[in-house]
Amino acid sequence: MISSPALLTDRYELTMVDAAIQSGTAHRECMFEAFARRLPNGRRYGIVAGTGRLIELIGAFRFEDPELDWLRDNGVVRQPTLDWLADYRFSGSIWGYQEGEAYFPGSPLMTVESSFAEGVVLETLILSVLNYDTSVASAAARMVSVSLGRPIAEMGSRRANEKSAIAAARAAYIAGFSATSNLEAGRTWGIPTMGTAAHSFTLLHDTEEDAFRAQVAAFGLDTTLLIDTYDIRNGVELAVKVAGPGLGAVRIDSGDLPTVVEAVREQLDSLGAVGTKITVTSDLDEYTIGALSGAPVDAYGVGTSVVTGSGAPAAGMVYKLVAHKGDGEEWIPVAKTSAQKMSVGGRKTAVRRLDSTRTAREEIIYVGDGPEGEPEGSPDSSRERRLMIPLIRDGVADERYLGREGTVRARQHRASVMQELPVEAFRLGHGEPVIPTVYR
Amino acid sequence: MISSPALLTDRYELTMVDAAIQSGTAHRECMFEAFARRLPNGRRYGIVAGTGRLIELIGAFRFEDPELDWLRDNGVVRQPTLDWLADYRFSGSIWGYQEGEAYFPGSPLMTVESSFAEGVVLETLILSVLNYDTSVASAAARMVSVSLGRPIAEMGSRRANEKSAIAAARAAYIAGFSATSNLEAGRTWGIPTMGTAAHSFTLLHDTEEDAFRAQVAAFGLDTTLLIDTYDIRNGVELAVKVAGPGLGAVRIDSGDLPTVVEAVREQLDSLGAVGTKITVTSDLDEYTIGALSGAPVDAYGVGTSVVTGSGAPAAGMVYKLVAHKGDGEEWIPVAKTSAQKMSVGGRKTAVRRLDSTRTAREEIIYVGDGPEGEPEGSPDSSRERRLMIPLIRDGVADERYLGREGTVRARQHRASVMQELPVEAFRLGHGEPVIPTVYR
């Protein structure tokens, strides 16, 4: 078990600190920015996730004796750097898009203002958390928008690294999923958990009927019976025979779903089980959920596709030094200028311009202002929504965005943001970002 | 921080135990099997990874008071189940493909023999670890095979969940990568770590020359200078000016690599830096590495593509009940029979048939024998290599496959297995598995 996140870090961050301490530049006041050059996979918008748990991890980012000993024994950095790391507490400030916010190419998702050394050592941690969680939330939001209000449960833990699974459950919940199969996500983040039985439970018993009886005896009539172990038609008949027409739900995990779901609904109704719900869980993604929009499905369970970002398992975010103060007091914008991977230097503030119907029209990024400064052009507050909020000020985190409360807040924010996106945002086909990013 | 892996579990596993305790079937002796119905993404072979760290996690799988309290407070299971979970220690046996082994569709990668209850609660943990690590190793092995012996470093931590990153570094190392950027992977698994500086280090300094001087002062002439922050040609000239012709290496992270690498090599040679190596790190995957096979590259760094399984971020493994003993002593094969997701019931043993040149020709799966039984047809030991080894016997793990020693052993095993695959295995194009799977 890992006790500190401090070594969830690429070696070059510590060697840069080591060299910068020696060259006298480690203390320079810097502005780092996390952003994505493009949206994943031809998407129309992305959803920021990971912010809350990242801020908690930054608070826990400390180099204790086991980390310092290992760095010393392996010659990663020298003594002055070890001394500096031993005292490490992030004392700078971080602004960013609120968790659950929509984002677009170039959106300054997170801005870190601190000394070079304090900010550079967080690079990998910030990107790991934002890239993975945002990838999941961005995919999940599309599934939610095509589900037409039917609940979707996240059940992909088995198709993700065991610890990623917890983060995935949280990101999907923020994006509008209703529950998760993952118990640790329930314990850590308060996300509702669900699940009753797998095919192995049916196979374990001497007959399917024995299995159904055992499950109903344990959990009552309101349980969900998995009816496709042997033959779906027989399974449905048996389920209603065992539980009666008051059976809570049946789950279908295979077959040509639109056809099968229709047939199961008819069969349930003909048996008087008109209130029995149908849950489907067979390798679903946003496209197959969309294809079921006309079918009498009551709930979905989604696994692999949501925890792997549905074709875009990393959101492509980068973390760049965009300005520093040299040895003076003025910000000096800096940017890489060689081919392909250009970036825009300078401090940035972002607002979303809305039209008279409060529909988003532009992502406006003001370059050169600090996040606390007044953007140029006097934004009309009714027509320009500020996107960056303070997450950490002088080392102190805003508690409202952390823990279970922060997770619920992010979920609510995502729901409200979806209201302001143009309807074209919800088209499933690949295309351009639904609003343009404009630099001012 | 999570203290126990016990809740890295889908809720339905515990509800199944709960119902099976009540129905009197929880104690039935069972055989579960982890396998993949197909290889990821049109690949010719896959590489098993995760086994060693999974066996360690199974050893740590305990329900302590915090887990039991949470399960009780949330009504997940009832008191008899809580009592059973409180005493949980896996006491069964696990056989499986050695970590680093090649696998094919249907290969019985892991077989768990235990009571139903003991085996079913491990379902999610087993699949999470095997699916992710195998996905990374299977992608990494292809990159290694096209790298023509040049070292490849894994540097994708920032494009994976922060904890996945450690597992990814380990899986890539098993698949033949030479090092990782991830410090925790160095500490936990003993994998060599690497890295010197990012563009931010150059941008922090007043000039590129100041940055290079600072780095050389800190790490000596043998360091790797990143030369593409502003202009590659100027960068190379400056690097040799600062470090002299004895400079260790330059790193290129952008541009049309085959052309750029050629030009940089010529420029270095013309400056007398004939021993200075060239490392490239710009969004590489197996295809772009292949395209650089004729270029004077000395080393690669790979990020996103390896930690996300290069298009196949989950290996598609499933965990199925394949046999149980009912209330008797005889194994009863069981299998789901409904559409699409059929599986083959019964205990299985696997061997790989080799021809006279010791090239693999068939994956033979004997159905009905236990892993310890003698496969039918008296395998000729020189022509049939047994693939399943005991990993845990009656709850006791074989230490040789765990920890750093196990990781090195897996890496060596992978290297030897690659020798026996037909050369067609190493073609990059999508295609069929390079050898067929045969059930006997």
Interface residues (C-beta under 8 A of the other chain):
Chain A: M1 I2 S3 P5 L7 L8 T9 D10 R11 Y12 E13 L14 T15 M16 D18 A19 A20 Q22 S23 T25 R28 C30 F32 L57 E67 W70 L71 N74 V76 F116 V120 E123 T124 L125 L127 S128 V129 N131 Y132 D133 M155 S157 R158 R159 A160 N161 E162 K163 S164 A165 I166 A167 S181 N182 L183 E184 G186 R187 T188 T193 M194 G195 T196 A197 A198 H199 S200 F201 L203 L204 H205 D206 D210 R213 A214 Q215 A217 A218 F219 D228 T229 Y230 D231 I232 D253 S254 G255 D256 S282 T304 V307 T308 G309 P313 A314 G316 Y319 K320 L321 H324 G326 V334 A335 K336 T337 S338 A339 Q340 K341
Chain B: M1 I2 S3 P5 L7 L8 T9 D10 R11 Y12 E13 L14 T15 M16 D18 A19 A20 Q22 S23 T25 R28 C30 F32 L57 E67 W70 L71 N74 V76 F116 V120 E123 T124 L125 L127 S128 V129 N131 Y132 D133 M155 S157 R158 R159 A160 N161 E162 K163 S164 A165 I166 A167 S181 N182 L183 E184 G186 R187 T188 T193 M194 G195 T196 A197 A198 H199 S200 F201 L203 L204 H205 D206 D210 R213 A214 Q215 A217 A218 F219 D228 T229 Y230 D231 I232 D253 S254 G255 D256 S282 T304 V307 T308 G309 P313 A314 G316 Y319 K320 L321 H324 G326 V334 A335 K336 T337 S338 A339 Q340 K341
